[in-house]
Amino acid sequence: MTVFSMDGPALKGWIERRLLFGQPLTLELTAILLVYFVQGILGLARLAVSFFLKDDLGLTPAEVAALTGIATAPWTIKPLFGFLSDGLPIWGYRRRPYLVLSGLLGAVSWLVMALWVHTGWGAISALTLGSLSVAVSDVIVDSLVVERARQESQSDAGSLQSLAWGASAIGGLLTAYAGGLLLEQVGTRAVFAITAAFPLIVSGVAWLIAEDPVTEQPTWRAIWGQVQQLKGAVTQKVIWMPALFIFLWQATPTADSAFFFFTTNDLHFQPEFLGRVRLVTSIAALLGIWIFQRFLKAVPFRTIFAASTVLSTLFGFTMLLLVTHTNRALGIDDHWFSLGDSLILTVMGEISFMPVLVLSARICPAGVEATLFALLMSVLNLAGLLSHELGAVLTHWIGVTETNFDRLWLLVTLTNGSTLLPLPLIFLLPDTTSQGTTVERVSPEGASLDGTSQAVTPPAADGLEFNQPLAIAAPPTALESEPSA
């Protein structure tokens, strides 16, 4: 009988080939993936936040949509954190101290939620503080990922981003069902107290980041030069055209908050079942990442984006069956229908979002990786904030409340159909599967740094809530109204 065994180097090689998509297993990679893992594991409190706002504080669907949109605000100013990280080192380091501070800030925000919050504005203030914590750490690890992604070969393009999203999805997977179960057993504030421990992991692993100290403090001239370099980059069509389309795509209104009230107040879904839904969507997120990595990297960006958007919209209309209780006439239980619908929509959401991240990382020129990538992600998050505020206005205008869901079908129809509106502008996206995307490296004076253009090869696929860090976990499903992590 042959016994399968591997020594240390062999096991390390197997992990790198099979689990890390060829990326070398280092302490720094471990630290990076742990930060993303924490972003996913913070999902432990998502259901608790939704029920806290709805039940403990007595907010209406429109109020929840409006206030939770405000909590995403720190994600819209990520370039500021990029400037701080790139241009203002702390104790000689540009990355480690910011990770330490972000972890401490996150722990404080969840403790405040657990002990002192009693009003809607108090809750949103604390959640915004927690959102700031994750946004800062996200900028830091995004910059590390972008710096390394630019060195990937064409065959490995997108691997590091897939790992990052995979780590976040695994974190969400481990806490998905536990979030609902804990909520039923110990209550919202206890869940917040438990969640406060996780951001401290970010502070702890910060010291594993390989970083040489900055020998010279940056001057205002250097910072202004960085601003000019960033300006030179974003004025190029290869950057602002995709950014414009992605903004329009993400800014369409959402009915998430109203639908959450419907599933809990009308369908009477309990936290434990909603935990099962989150478990299913976490698994679906991993499945979507795997499908993209395995089968869709060679598909042109326009093709994969258009197809996934149309399919997501078509499947999204199946929510009307649940809203009108038609599923019951078809003999399909509310719970089973919701699980299947959430699974399909999450897979489609991941497939459409992965190329966006890959393209964003590949077009960032050297020197402003953290700031430019943060700017591109801020476009997504600003659009997400607008999406929730528009959803709040529509919810109020249509007359959907915590007890009246007679016109929820109209809200679902309008918000879901609106996702097709940006598709006529899909020409703003590049449609290449290899080389062809060029980002000029602009100096502070406006000339190329080396007299040439830097050809950036996007991944074969040619490429965010709430909670859309490179980050984010899957796009939230209709069964969850989630503030940004």
MINUTI-127723 format. One record per residue (C-alpha): z, x, y; residue in one letter. Coordinates in pm, whole numbers. Each point is the difference from the previous one (the first is absolute). Example, Ala and Ser with C-alpha at 12.3 -4.5 7.8 and 13.67 -1.06 7.14 Angstrom:
2
ATOM       c3       c1       c2   code
ATOM      780     1230     -450      a
ATOM      -66      137      344      s
END
This chain:
485
ATOM       c3       c1       c2   code
ATOM        0        0        0      m
ATOM     -102      137      340      t
ATOM      248      -35      283      v
ATOM     -153      -27      347      f
ATOM      173      225      250      s
ATOM      -79      177      323      m
ATOM      171      291      165      d
ATOM       74        4      373      g
ATOM     -337      126      127      p
ATOM     -190     -227     -238      a
ATOM      200     -303      109      l
ATOM      -54       91      364      k
ATOM     -373       29      -61      g
ATOM       -9     -335     -178      w
ATOM      184     -168      290      i
ATOM     -239      154      252      e
ATOM     -309     -109     -193      r
ATOM      107     -345     -117      r
ATOM      245     -125      263      l
ATOM      -76      194      319      l
ATOM     -383      -17       -8      f
ATOM      -20      380      -12      g
ATOM      241       64      288      q
ATOM      237      297      -60      p
ATOM      359     -101      -74      l
ATOM      209      162      275      t
ATOM      332      -73      165      l
ATOM     -184      -95      316      e
ATOM     -223     -253     -180      l
ATOM      314     -140     -162      t
ATOM      161      -42      343      a
ATOM     -310     -168      145      i
ATOM      -23     -245     -288      l
ATOM      373      -74       23      l
ATOM      -40     -104      364      v
ATOM     -274     -243      -99      y
ATOM      212     -111     -295      f
ATOM      285      -88      239      v
ATOM     -242     -200      215      q
ATOM      -77     -206     -308      g
ATOM      359      -30     -119      i
ATOM      106     -141      338      l
ATOM     -171     -314     -122      g
ATOM      333      -77     -164      l
ATOM      100     -173      325      a
ATOM     -322     -187       76      r
ATOM       92     -327     -162      l
ATOM      351       29      139      a
ATOM     -143       33      352      v
ATOM     -225     -303      -47      s
ATOM      285     -219     -128      f
ATOM      240      138      263      f
ATOM     -230     -101      284      l
ATOM      -79     -339     -154      k
ATOM      337     -110     -138      d
ATOM      278      206      160      d
ATOM     -147       -6      352      l
ATOM     -190     -330      -27      g
ATOM     -328      119      153      l
ATOM     -321     -207      -19      t
ATOM     -327      127     -158      p
ATOM     -154       65      343      a
ATOM      313      186      116      e
ATOM        6      214     -315      v
ATOM     -368       87       41      a
ATOM       42       89      368      a
ATOM      321      202      -34      l
ATOM     -100      191     -312      t
ATOM     -323       93      174      g
ATOM      213      168      266      i
ATOM      169      208     -271      a
ATOM     -333      171      -69      t
ATOM      -17      136      356      a
ATOM      102      360      -89      p
ATOM     -304       22     -226      w
ATOM     -225      -60      299      t
ATOM      122      313      183      i
ATOM      -27      243     -290      k
ATOM     -211      241      209      p
ATOM      307       58      217      l
ATOM      191      116     -308      f
ATOM     -298      216      -92      g
ATOM       13      167      342      f
ATOM      372       58      -35      l
ATOM      -44      151     -344      s
ATOM     -304      214       84      d
ATOM      107      110      347      g
ATOM      380       -9       22      l
ATOM      164      182     -291      p
ATOM      375      -35      -54      i
ATOM      184      326      -71      w
ATOM     -340      159      -57      g
ATOM     -128     -252     -256      y
ATOM     -254     -280       45      r
ATOM       59     -201     -317      r
ATOM      341       43     -165      r
ATOM      232     -107      287      p
ATOM     -203     -315       67      y
ATOM       30     -100     -366      l
ATOM      377       57       11      v
ATOM       39     -211      316      l
ATOM     -220     -280     -133      s
ATOM      207      -30     -316      g
ATOM      325      -21      195      l
ATOM     -150     -259      235      l
ATOM     -109     -214     -294      g
ATOM      345        6     -159      a
ATOM      161     -110      328      v
ATOM     -244     -288       47      s
ATOM       73     -154     -342      w
ATOM      375       44       46      l
ATOM      -26     -191      328      v
ATOM     -183     -279     -184      m
ATOM      273       -5     -263      a
ATOM      298       -6      234      l
ATOM      -71     -123      351      w
ATOM     -318     -208       39      v
ATOM       50     -373       72      h
ATOM     -300      -99      218      t
ATOM     -376        5      -31      g
ATOM      -45      255      275      w
ATOM      275      215     -149      g
ATOM     -176       -6     -337      a
ATOM     -336       91      148      i
ATOM      159      283      202      s
ATOM      152      148     -316      a
ATOM     -320      -50     -198      l
ATOM     -200      164      278      t
ATOM      236      298      -16      l
ATOM      -60       22     -376      g
ATOM     -372      -35       62      s
ATOM       21      291      246      l
ATOM      173      208     -267      s
ATOM     -274      -52     -256      v
ATOM     -278       39      258      a
ATOM      130      345      101      v
ATOM       32      121     -360      s
ATOM     -340     -149      -76      d
ATOM     -164      199      279      v
ATOM      153      320     -132      i
ATOM     -108      -43     -363      v
ATOM     -337     -137      109      d
ATOM      -61      322      191      s
ATOM       91      204     -306      l
ATOM     -234     -208     -216      v
ATOM     -284       22      251      v
ATOM       34      378       30      e
ATOM      -33       30     -377      r
ATOM     -262     -272      -45      a
ATOM     -239      188      226      r
ATOM        8      286     -251      q
ATOM      -95     -220     -296      e
ATOM     -335       44     -169      s
ATOM     -243     -291      -17      q
ATOM       96      -68     -363      s
ATOM      370      -21       93      d
ATOM      -46     -204      319      a
ATOM      256     -274       35      g
ATOM      229      133     -272      s
ATOM      289       85      231      l
ATOM      -20     -335      178      q
ATOM       -4     -176     -337      s
ATOM      312      192     -102      l
ATOM      174      -96      324      a
ATOM      -78     -366      -43      w
ATOM       90       20     -366      g
ATOM      343      142       83      a
ATOM       60     -279      250      s
ATOM     -117     -262     -248      a
ATOM      230      139     -272      i
ATOM      293      -20      240      g
ATOM      -89     -359       72      g
ATOM      -40      -67     -372      l
ATOM      349      125      -85      l
ATOM      166     -223      259      t
ATOM     -234     -300       -8      a
ATOM      185     -218     -246      y
ATOM      338      154       86      a
ATOM      -34     -119      360      g
ATOM      -12     -366      -97      g
ATOM      263       33     -273      l
ATOM      244      186      224      l
ATOM      -54     -256      275      l
ATOM      113     -282     -230      e
ATOM      298      197     -130      q
ATOM      148      172      307      v
ATOM     -163     -151      311      g
ATOM     -208      133      286      t
ATOM      250      228      174      r
ATOM       96      179     -321      a
ATOM     -369       67      -65      v
ATOM      -31      147      350      f
ATOM      300      228      -67      a
ATOM     -154      128     -324      i
ATOM     -334       59      173      t
ATOM      172      219      261      a
ATOM       45      276     -260      a
ATOM     -371       58      -65      f
ATOM     -110      144      338      p
ATOM      251      281      -54      l
ATOM     -228      127     -278      i
ATOM     -261       74      266      v
ATOM      253      210      192      s
ATOM       89      187     -318      g
ATOM     -351       92     -116      v
ATOM     -107      113      349      a
ATOM      119      350      -84      w
ATOM     -253       25     -285      l
ATOM     -292       -6      245      i
ATOM     -161      342       21      a
ATOM      -17       74      371      e
ATOM       -7      317      202      d
ATOM      205       -9      321      p
ATOM     -189      -17      327      v
ATOM       36      335      173      t
ATOM     -103     -121      346      e
ATOM      111     -321      167      q
ATOM     -297     -216      105      p
ATOM      -78      -17      371      t
ATOM     -113     -300      200      w
ATOM     -341      164       13      r
ATOM      -13        8     -378      a
ATOM      110     -363      -26      i
ATOM     -262     -103      256      w
ATOM     -256      196     -197      g
ATOM       95     -198     -307      q
ATOM      -49     -325      194      v
ATOM     -344      116      106      q
ATOM      -87       99     -355      q
ATOM      110     -341     -121      l
ATOM     -205     -168      274      k
ATOM     -303      201     -104      g
ATOM       43     -110     -359      a
ATOM       49     -374       57      v
ATOM     -306      -24      229      t
ATOM     -224       87     -294      q
ATOM     -174     -295     -163      k
ATOM      104      110     -346      v
ATOM      360      -76       98      i
ATOM        3     -284      254      w
ATOM     -259     -218     -173      m
ATOM      189      -28     -333      p
ATOM      326      -37      193      a
ATOM     -140     -295      195      l
ATOM     -115     -178     -314      f
ATOM      329       60     -182      i
ATOM      189     -138      298      f
ATOM     -207     -320       -1      l
ATOM       44      -30     -377      w
ATOM      379       28       16      q
ATOM       50     -212      314      a
ATOM      -99     -334     -154      t
ATOM      296     -245       -6      p
ATOM      227      -35     -304      t
ATOM      189     -295     -148      a
ATOM      249      212     -194      d
ATOM      317     -124      171      s
ATOM      -93     -367      -28      a
ATOM      -97       45     -362      f
ATOM      333      167      -78      f
ATOM      183     -303      142      f
ATOM     -226     -227     -209      f
ATOM       73      181     -326      t
ATOM      376        4       57      t
ATOM       60     -336      173      n
ATOM     -270     -216     -164      d
ATOM      -64      169     -336      l
ATOM      364      117      -18      h
ATOM      -82      349     -131      f
ATOM      324      195      -43      q
ATOM       58      368       95      p
ATOM       -3      104     -366      e
ATOM     -348     -144      -50      f
ATOM     -126      151      324      l
ATOM      130      328     -138      g
ATOM     -230      -55     -298      r
ATOM     -286      -58      242      v
ATOM       76      331      171      r
ATOM        9      169     -341      l
ATOM     -343     -140      -83      v
ATOM     -144      105      337      t
ATOM      145      351      -36      s
ATOM     -169       37     -337      i
ATOM     -317     -145      151      a
ATOM       18      261      279      a
ATOM        4      280     -256      l
ATOM     -286     -167     -183      l
ATOM     -204      -21      319      g
ATOM       60      369       74      i
ATOM     -102       94     -355      w
ATOM     -317     -212       14      i
ATOM     -102      164      327      f
ATOM       76      352     -123      q
ATOM     -169      -53     -336      r
ATOM     -305     -212       74      f
ATOM      -70      -51      372      l
ATOM       10      342      166      k
ATOM     -379       30      -25      a
ATOM      -67     -341      158      v
ATOM     -116        8      365      p
ATOM      272     -107      241      f
ATOM     -187     -297      148      r
ATOM      -75     -136     -346      t
ATOM      353       21     -134      i
ATOM      152     -133      322      f
ATOM     -236     -295       37      a
ATOM       28      -99     -365      a
ATOM      381       24      -11      s
ATOM       36     -196      326      t
ATOM     -224     -284     -118      v
ATOM      170      -16     -339      l
ATOM      347        9      156      s
ATOM      -93     -286      232      t
ATOM     -141     -209     -282      l
ATOM      309       56     -214      f
ATOM      217      -63      306      g
ATOM     -130     -355       23      f
ATOM      159      -70     -338      t
ATOM      329      -24      192      m
ATOM     -124     -342      112      l
ATOM       46     -119     -357      l
ATOM      369       89       26      l
ATOM       45     -138      352      v
ATOM     -151     -337      -96      t
ATOM      170        3     -345      h
ATOM     -344      -30     -163      t
ATOM      107      264     -251      n
ATOM      245     -252     -145      r
ATOM     -281     -249      -55      a
ATOM     -184      278     -184      l
ATOM      305       56     -219      g
ATOM       88      341      148      i
ATOM      367       59       80      d
ATOM       80      112      357      d
ATOM      169      318     -122      h
ATOM     -283      115     -227      w
ATOM     -262      -83      261      f
ATOM      183      204      264      s
ATOM       39      301     -228      l
ATOM     -368       11      -92      g
ATOM     -117      -53      357      d
ATOM      226      275      135      s
ATOM     -116      247     -267      l
ATOM     -371      -46       77      i
ATOM       41       10      379      l
ATOM      212      316      -13      t
ATOM     -251      186     -218      v
ATOM     -281      -93      240      m
ATOM      212      100      299      g
ATOM       71      346     -141      e
ATOM     -365       59      -90      i
ATOM     -113      -87      354      s
ATOM      276      203      169      f
ATOM      -21      329     -193      m
ATOM     -341      100      144      p
ATOM      135      -60      352      v
ATOM      276      255      -58      l
ATOM     -230      253     -163      v
ATOM     -257      -13      280      l
ATOM      270       17      268      s
ATOM      142      317     -154      a
ATOM     -336      171      -47      r
ATOM     -125      -45      358      i
ATOM      308      156      165      c
ATOM      -97      335      159      p
ATOM      222      304      -27      a
ATOM      274       41      257      g
ATOM       84     -366       59      v
ATOM       29     -128     -357      e
ATOM      335     -171       45      a
ATOM      -84     -155      336      t
ATOM     -351     -123      -77      l
ATOM       90     -140     -340      f
ATOM      300     -170      158      a
ATOM     -231     -144      265      l
ATOM     -233     -143     -265      l
ATOM      292     -152     -188      m
ATOM      138     -139      326      s
ATOM     -326     -188       45      v
ATOM       70     -166     -335      l
ATOM      359      -79       86      n
ATOM      -76     -128      349      l
ATOM     -252     -232     -159      a
ATOM      263     -106     -251      g
ATOM      243      -84      280      l
ATOM     -273     -205      172      l
ATOM      -71     -171     -333      s
ATOM      358     -123      -33      h
ATOM       23     -110      363      e
ATOM     -326     -194      -30      l
ATOM      135     -149     -322      g
ATOM      316     -105      183      a
ATOM     -205     -172      272      v
ATOM     -217     -178     -255      l
ATOM      304     -107     -203      t
ATOM      162     -153      309      h
ATOM     -325     -155      124      w
ATOM      -82     -164     -335      i
ATOM      355     -129      -34      g
ATOM      118      169     -318      v
ATOM      380       19       -2      t
ATOM      275       83     -249      e
ATOM      -20     -356     -138      t
ATOM     -346     -129       96      n
ATOM     -286      150     -203      f
ATOM     -250     -287       33      d
ATOM     -250      217      189      r
ATOM       68      328     -175      l
ATOM     -337      -39     -172      w
ATOM     -168       27      341      l
ATOM      199      312       91      l
ATOM      -91      164     -332      v
ATOM     -367      -93       45      t
ATOM      -22      141      353      l
ATOM      188      323      -68      t
ATOM     -174       74     -329      n
ATOM     -348      -83      130      g
ATOM       52      218      307      s
ATOM       -1      313     -219      t
ATOM     -379      -35      -32      l
ATOM      -58        9      377      l
ATOM      -20      383       35      p
ATOM     -256       45     -281      l
ATOM     -311      -29      226      p
ATOM      127      319      169      l
ATOM       25      196     -325      i
ATOM     -277      229      128      f
ATOM      275      170      203      l
ATOM      116      162     -322      l
ATOM     -171      306     -151      p
ATOM     -205      -69     -310      d
ATOM      -14      338     -165      t
ATOM      150      119     -325      t
ATOM        2      374       64      s
ATOM      -79      210      304      q
ATOM     -118     -145      323      g
ATOM      320      -70      192      t
ATOM       41      264      269      t
ATOM      301       50      221      v
ATOM      -37      249      280      e
ATOM      297      229       55      r
ATOM       53      -40      372      v
ATOM      192      256      202      s
ATOM      219      -94      299      p
ATOM     -286       93      229      e
ATOM     -242     -224     -187      g
ATOM     -197      270     -182      a
ATOM       -3       50     -372      s
ATOM      273      233     -117      l
ATOM     -240      209     -202      d
ATOM     -331      -99      156      g
ATOM      -91     -221     -293      t
ATOM       70     -342     -136      s
ATOM      238      -42     -288      q
ATOM     -163     -192     -282      a
ATOM      256     -222     -159      v
ATOM      -92     -126     -343      t
ATOM      154     -338      -54      p
ATOM      101     -101     -349      p
ATOM     -251     -148     -235      a
ATOM      123     -348       86      a
ATOM      -68       80      366      d
ATOM      274     -174      109      g
ATOM     1183     -671      312      l
ATOM      533     -472      180      e
ATOM       49       71      -63      f
ATOM      113      318     -160      n
ATOM     -328      181       19      q
ATOM       85      360        6      p
ATOM     -222      235     -184      l
ATOM      242     -171      -58      a
ATOM        6     -307      -60      i
ATOM       22     -118     -336      a
ATOM     -254     -268      -59      a
ATOM      -94     -245      269      p
ATOM      258     -278      -10      p
ATOM      -85     -300     -211      t
ATOM       17     -355      117      a
ATOM      332      -45     -175      l
ATOM      174      263      210      e
ATOM       61       14      369      s
ATOM       93      365       43      e
ATOM      102      191      305      p
ATOM     -123      353       26      s
ATOM      200      245     -201      a
END
